Amino acid sequence: MPIILRLDRVMADRKMSLGELAEKVGITNANLSKIKTGKIAAIRFSTLEAICRVLDCQPGDILEYQK
């Protein structure tokens, strides 16, 4: 898939754990882990918005397109 998820990089920059981010976003650790590892086919805009709000970032910081 040409869309690469860089959530792990942004979380590391913010020194935030998976559990802490999951709690603040309001999703399970398992679902956030799937997002982090790129093992998803879709993500809701509401989830993406919550992740960006908590991490104080832009969607482009998390999502990357590669040919």
Secondary structure, DSSP 8 states (H G I E B T S, - for coil): --EEE-HHHHHHHHT--HHHHHHHHTS-HHHHHHHHHT--S---HHHHHHHHHHHT--HHHHEEE--
